[in-house]
Amino acid sequence: MQHAVRWAVGMAAVMVVCLMLRLYRPTEAAPPPVRPPFANAVEQRMEMIKELSAIRQLLKEQNQLLKQQNALLRSLVPDRAGAKQNR
């Protein structure tokens, strides 16, 4: 009889542990905010336009600097085309 009681108590303990493990789920205190899978298209377009405008302005400045550099080099270096024709 005592053996049957021990066996029943042991089985009950195993069942309680299994039930507790089955119910246990690691969860967060608060779920993170849901972000849309894609960014807002209007904001993306506006950002792209702003970036392209900045690139355009930088290219204008770069072209101006290159024109100044070419003018400076032309004034310092003698005309090579005229030197080749004289040969």
N, C-alpha and C positions, 0 to 999 in steps of 0.2 A: 504494500500500500504506500509506504513512504517513497519507494522508487517511482511510482506513478505520479505522486504529487510533485516530486523534483522534476520529473520529465515534463509535466504540464506547466510548471512555473518557468522552466527553461524555454519551452516553446513559446509561451506568452511573452517572455522577455525578447526573444528573437523576433517575434512578430511586431512588437512595439518598436524595436530598433529599425526593422525594415520599413515600417510605416513612416517613421520619422525621417529616414533617409529618402524615402520616396517623395515626401512632401517638401523636403528642403530644396530650395532653389536660390542660388545666389542672385540677388537683384540689387539694383542701385537705389539709393534713397529717393532720387528724383531722376526721371529719364532726361537725357540731354535734349535740348530743343531740336525739333525736326528742321533740317535744312533742306530746301528744295534741291533736287538732283542737278539742276542747271541754274546758272546765275540769271538774273533779270536781264532779258534781252535788250530792253531800252537802256538800262544803265551800261551794259556792255558796249552798245553802239556809241553812246555819248563818250565813254572812256576811249574808245578807238578813234573817234573823231578828234578828241583832244590830243591824243598821242600823235596822230598823223599831222595835225596842225603844228605841233611842236617840232616834229621831224622836218616838215616843210620849211619852217623858219630856220632851223639849223642848216639845212641844205642851201638856202639862200645866202646865209652868212658864209658858209664854206665856199660857195661859188665866188662870192665877192672877194674873199681872201685869195683864192686861186688866181683870179683876174689881176689882183694887185701884185701877186708874186710873179706872174708871167710878164707883166709890164716892167717890173723891176729887173728881171732877168734879161729881157730884151734890151733894156737900156745899158746893162753892164757887159753883155756878151756881144761881140761884133757879129754882123750878119753873115752866117755861114753860107747861105745861098749865093751871095755875091762872090765869096771866096772860091767856091767850086766853079763858077762860070769863068773866072779869070784863068784857070789852069789850062 
